[in-house]
Amino acid sequence: MIWNSLSEFWSMGGYGEYVWGSFGVAALFMGIEVAQVGYERKQTLQRLRMLQGVQEPSMDPLA
């Protein structure tokens, strides 16, 4: 496909709404996946620390 202008590229021959919508939905779900993996990793590390009996260091510098 050859586009003569940027607006023709974005419209994708009349299918731009579907093309860009599909890209948007895919990007949204990939972002959710990355966030979920990060959350699960954090939870797993906390469980492992608890099972090993190691407490997380205190945030209080005087403690």
Distance bins in CASP14 RR format, pairs under 12 A and 6 or more apart:
PFRMAT RR
TARGET T0000
AUTHOR 0000-0000-0000
RMODE 2
METHOD distances of the structure
MODEL  1
1 8 0 0 0 0 1 0 0 0 0 0 0
1 9 0 0 0 0 1 0 0 0 0 0 0
1 11 0 0 0 0 0 1 0 0 0 0 0
1 12 1 0 0 1 0 0 0 0 0 0 0
1 13 1 0 0 1 0 0 0 0 0 0 0
1 14 0 0 0 0 0 1 0 0 0 0 0
1 15 0 0 0 0 0 1 0 0 0 0 0
1 16 0 0 0 0 0 1 0 0 0 0 0
1 19 0 0 0 0 0 1 0 0 0 0 0
2 8 0 0 0 0 1 0 0 0 0 0 0
2 9 0 0 0 0 1 0 0 0 0 0 0
2 13 0 0 0 0 0 1 0 0 0 0 0
3 9 1 0 1 0 0 0 0 0 0 0 0
3 10 0 0 0 0 1 0 0 0 0 0 0
3 11 0 0 0 0 1 0 0 0 0 0 0
3 12 0 0 0 0 1 0 0 0 0 0 0
3 13 0 0 0 0 1 0 0 0 0 0 0
3 14 0 0 0 0 0 1 0 0 0 0 0
3 16 0 0 0 0 0 1 0 0 0 0 0
4 11 0 0 0 0 0 1 0 0 0 0 0
4 13 0 0 0 0 0 1 0 0 0 0 0
5 11 0 0 0 0 1 0 0 0 0 0 0
5 13 0 0 0 0 0 1 0 0 0 0 0
6 12 0 0 0 0 0 1 0 0 0 0 0
7 13 0 0 0 0 0 1 0 0 0 0 0
7 14 0 0 0 0 0 1 0 0 0 0 0
7 16 0 0 0 0 0 1 0 0 0 0 0
8 14 0 0 0 0 1 0 0 0 0 0 0
8 15 0 0 0 0 0 1 0 0 0 0 0
8 16 0 0 0 0 0 1 0 0 0 0 0
9 15 0 0 0 0 0 1 0 0 0 0 0
9 16 0 0 0 0 1 0 0 0 0 0 0
9 19 0 0 0 0 0 1 0 0 0 0 0
9 20 0 0 0 0 0 1 0 0 0 0 0
10 16 1 0 0 1 0 0 0 0 0 0 0
10 17 0 0 0 0 1 0 0 0 0 0 0
10 19 0 0 0 0 1 0 0 0 0 0 0
10 20 1 0 0 1 0 0 0 0 0 0 0
10 21 0 0 0 0 0 1 0 0 0 0 0
10 23 0 0 0 0 0 1 0 0 0 0 0
11 17 0 0 0 0 1 0 0 0 0 0 0
11 18 0 0 0 0 0 1 0 0 0 0 0
11 19 0 0 0 0 1 0 0 0 0 0 0
11 20 0 0 0 0 1 0 0 0 0 0 0
12 18 0 0 0 0 1 0 0 0 0 0 0
12 19 1 0 1 0 0 0 0 0 0 0 0
12 20 1 0 0 1 0 0 0 0 0 0 0
12 21 0 0 0 0 0 1 0 0 0 0 0
12 22 0 0 0 0 0 1 0 0 0 0 0
12 23 0 0 0 0 0 1 0 0 0 0 0
13 19 0 0 0 0 1 0 0 0 0 0 0
14 20 0 0 0 0 0 1 0 0 0 0 0
15 21 0 0 0 0 0 1 0 0 0 0 0
15 22 0 0 0 0 1 0 0 0 0 0 0
16 22 0 0 0 0 1 0 0 0 0 0 0
16 23 0 0 0 0 1 0 0 0 0 0 0
16 24 0 0 0 0 0 1 0 0 0 0 0
17 23 0 0 0 0 0 1 0 0 0 0 0
17 24 0 0 0 0 0 1 0 0 0 0 0
18 24 0 0 0 0 0 1 0 0 0 0 0
18 25 0 0 0 0 0 1 0 0 0 0 0
19 25 0 0 0 0 0 1 0 0 0 0 0
19 26 0 0 0 0 0 1 0 0 0 0 0
20 26 0 0 0 0 0 1 0 0 0 0 0
20 27 0 0 0 0 0 1 0 0 0 0 0
21 27 0 0 0 0 1 0 0 0 0 0 0
21 28 0 0 0 0 1 0 0 0 0 0 0
22 28 0 0 0 0 0 1 0 0 0 0 0
22 29 0 0 0 0 0 1 0 0 0 0 0
23 29 0 0 0 0 0 1 0 0 0 0 0
23 30 0 0 0 0 0 1 0 0 0 0 0
24 30 0 0 0 0 1 0 0 0 0 0 0
24 31 0 0 0 0 0 1 0 0 0 0 0
24 32 0 0 0 0 0 1 0 0 0 0 0
25 31 0 0 0 0 0 1 0 0 0 0 0
25 32 0 0 0 0 0 1 0 0 0 0 0
26 32 0 0 0 0 0 1 0 0 0 0 0
26 33 0 0 0 0 0 1 0 0 0 0 0
27 33 0 0 0 0 0 1 0 0 0 0 0
27 34 0 0 0 0 0 1 0 0 0 0 0
28 34 0 0 0 0 0 1 0 0 0 0 0
28 35 0 0 0 0 0 1 0 0 0 0 0
29 35 0 0 0 0 0 1 0 0 0 0 0
29 36 0 0 0 0 0 1 0 0 0 0 0
30 36 0 0 0 0 0 1 0 0 0 0 0
30 37 0 0 0 0 0 1 0 0 0 0 0
31 37 0 0 0 0 1 0 0 0 0 0 0
31 38 0 0 0 0 0 1 0 0 0 0 0
31 39 0 0 0 0 0 1 0 0 0 0 0
32 38 0 0 0 0 0 1 0 0 0 0 0
32 39 0 0 0 0 0 1 0 0 0 0 0
33 39 0 0 0 0 0 1 0 0 0 0 0
33 40 0 0 0 0 0 1 0 0 0 0 0
34 40 0 0 0 0 0 1 0 0 0 0 0
34 41 0 0 0 0 0 1 0 0 0 0 0
35 41 0 0 0 0 0 1 0 0 0 0 0
35 42 0 0 0 0 0 1 0 0 0 0 0
36 42 0 0 0 0 0 1 0 0 0 0 0
36 43 0 0 0 0 0 1 0 0 0 0 0
37 43 0 0 0 0 0 1 0 0 0 0 0
37 44 0 0 0 0 0 1 0 0 0 0 0
38 44 0 0 0 0 1 0 0 0 0 0 0
38 45 0 0 0 0 1 0 0 0 0 0 0
39 45 0 0 0 0 0 1 0 0 0 0 0
39 46 0 0 0 0 0 1 0 0 0 0 0
40 46 0 0 0 0 0 1 0 0 0 0 0
40 47 0 0 0 0 0 1 0 0 0 0 0
41 47 0 0 0 0 0 1 0 0 0 0 0
41 48 0 0 0 0 0 1 0 0 0 0 0
42 48 0 0 0 0 0 1 0 0 0 0 0
42 49 0 0 0 0 0 1 0 0 0 0 0
42 56 0 0 0 0 0 1 0 0 0 0 0
43 49 0 0 0 0 0 1 0 0 0 0 0
43 50 0 0 0 0 0 1 0 0 0 0 0
44 50 0 0 0 0 0 1 0 0 0 0 0
44 51 0 0 0 0 0 1 0 0 0 0 0
45 51 0 0 0 0 0 1 0 0 0 0 0
45 52 0 0 0 0 0 1 0 0 0 0 0
45 54 0 0 0 0 0 1 0 0 0 0 0
45 56 0 0 0 0 1 0 0 0 0 0 0
46 52 0 0 0 0 0 1 0 0 0 0 0
46 53 0 0 0 0 0 1 0 0 0 0 0
46 54 0 0 0 0 0 1 0 0 0 0 0
46 55 0 0 0 0 0 1 0 0 0 0 0
46 56 1 0 0 1 0 0 0 0 0 0 0
47 53 0 0 0 0 0 1 0 0 0 0 0
47 54 0 0 0 0 0 1 0 0 0 0 0
48 54 0 0 0 0 1 0 0 0 0 0 0
48 56 0 0 0 0 0 1 0 0 0 0 0
49 55 1 0 0 1 0 0 0 0 0 0 0
49 56 1 0 0 1 0 0 0 0 0 0 0
49 57 0 0 0 0 0 1 0 0 0 0 0
50 56 0 0 0 0 1 0 0 0 0 0 0
55 63 0 0 0 0 0 1 0 0 0 0 0
57 63 0 0 0 0 1 0 0 0 0 0 0
END
